[in-house]
Amino acid sequence: MPDPADRDGGELDGFRISFVPVSVGELVSDFVSEWEDVTVSTRVWERQVEDGHRVDLRVHVLRGDRLGSLAELRDFLAEYHERDPADRAFTEFQHGEDPGLIGAAEAFWLAAPGVAVDVLLDPERLNVDTLRPTALGITAAAAGPASPSDSDDPPAQTKDT
């Protein structure tokens, strides 16, 4: 059972974030961007540190035709996060019925062809024991929008990444 101090993360582009670890910062921002024909809706949790702010947790909902398979998602994220596509730091995991990959600080899965979720955390503060329940706590919202443009509520902030 989750710690009662853990928080609910709300909805993001058709997905419910039901578990946010208590140790994650209280500052929350939403961003929508597009990169290489993929729309990326992002929610970031951060905390204030001596020299600014530090991101503890990011959740991305990705939508685009080029995300048709887990391999295509992995390749896209390697480009997006600027890492070696041959990185073997990920192992397979199941997110319900959906195929995914998980590493020490990132988990991602293909929710449907063209729709994926990517969860990243600060490995200096959190670990895979926190990552797994956070990722598994993200599920399709009962009546979430089909795309970011279907929502009547604008994101809190917009940023191009």
KERO-122122 format. One record per residue (C-alpha): y, x, z. Coordinates in steps of 0.1 Angstrom, whole numbers, padded with zeros to 4 digits, always signed. Example, Ala and Ser with C-alpha at 12.3 -4.5 7.8 and 13.67 -1.06 7.14 Angstrom:
# residues 2
-0045+0123+0078;-0011+0137+0071;
//
This chain:
# residues 161
+0000+0000+0000;+0035+0014-0009;+0058+0025+0018;+0081-0004+0027;+0110+0019+0022;+0101+0024-0015;+0124+0005-0038;+0121-0018-0068;+0137-0004-0099;+0145-0036-0117;+0139-0043-0154;+0146-0019-0183;+0143-0031-0219;+0114-0054-0214;+0096-0034-0186;+0096-0039-0149;+0099-0008-0127;+0083-0020-0095;+0080+0013-0076;+0107+0039-0070;+0099+0065-0044;+0121+0064-0013;+0130+0101-0017;+0147+0094-0051;+0185+0094-0051;+0205+0062-0048;+0228+0067-0078;+0214+0047-0108;+0227+0048-0144;+0215+0032-0176;+0220+0046-0210;+0210+0036-0245;+0208+0060-0274;+0191+0065-0307;+0174+0097-0318;+0154+0103-0350;+0152+0065-0357;+0139+0058-0322;+0159+0037-0297;+0158+0051-0262;+0167+0030-0232;+0170+0051-0201;+0174+0046-0164;+0182+0076-0143;+0181+0080-0105;+0201+0109-0091;+0216+0122-0059;+0247+0141-0051;+0242+0179-0044;+0267+0205-0034;+0277+0214-0070;+0274+0179-0086;+0245+0156-0092;+0207+0162-0097;+0184+0139-0115;+0153+0129-0095;+0137+0104-0118;+0141+0092-0154;+0124+0063-0171;+0127+0060-0209;+0116+0030-0230;+0112+0041-0266;+0111+0018-0296;+0106+0029-0332;+0082+0027-0361;+0073+0064-0359;+0056+0058-0325;+0024+0043-0339;-0001+0064-0320;-0003+0085-0288;-0003+0116-0309;+0029+0106-0327;+0044+0097-0293;+0034+0131-0279;+0049+0149-0309;+0081+0129-0308;+0086+0136-0271;+0080+0173-0277;+0109+0173-0301;+0131+0150-0279;+0126+0171-0248;+0127+0204-0267;+0093+0217-0257;+0064+0233-0276;+0043+0205-0293;+0012+0226-0286;+0018+0223-0248;-0015+0215-0232;-0001+0207-0198;-0010+0170-0202;-0043+0152-0195;-0054+0117-0206;-0048+0088-0183;-0050+0050-0187;-0020+0029-0180;-0039-0004-0178;-0053-0009-0213;-0027+0016-0228;-0036+0052-0236;-0013+0078-0221;-0009+0114-0211;+0002+0128-0177;+0013+0162-0165;+0028+0176-0133;+0063+0160-0139;+0059+0136-0168;+0037+0107-0178;+0040+0087-0210;+0020+0060-0227;+0020+0038-0258;+0024+0002-0247;+0020-0011-0282;+0025+0005-0317;+0062+0013-0318;+0068+0009-0281;+0063+0035-0254;+0074+0045-0219;+0081+0080-0207;+0086+0088-0169;+0099+0122-0158;+0106+0134-0123;+0121+0165-0107;+0091+0187-0100;+0110+0206-0072;+0112+0173-0052;+0083+0152-0063;+0048+0158-0076;+0020+0141-0096;+0010+0122-0064;+0044+0104-0067;+0044+0104-0105;+0012+0084-0110;+0021+0054-0088;+0056+0054-0102;+0042+0053-0138;+0015+0027-0130;+0042+0005-0113;+0059+0001-0147;+0046-0030-0165;+0057-0053-0193;+0082-0078-0179;+0071-0114-0182;+0099-0124-0205;+0117-0092-0213;+0137-0087-0244;+0120-0075-0275;+0146-0049-0281;+0178-0036-0264;+0199-0057-0287;+0182-0089-0276;+0196-0086-0241;+0228-0104-0231;+0234-0079-0204;+0250-0046-0216;+0238-0014-0200;+0258+0000-0172;+0268+0030-0193;+0261+0042-0228;+0255+0079-0236;+0243+0096-0267;+0218+0123-0259;
//
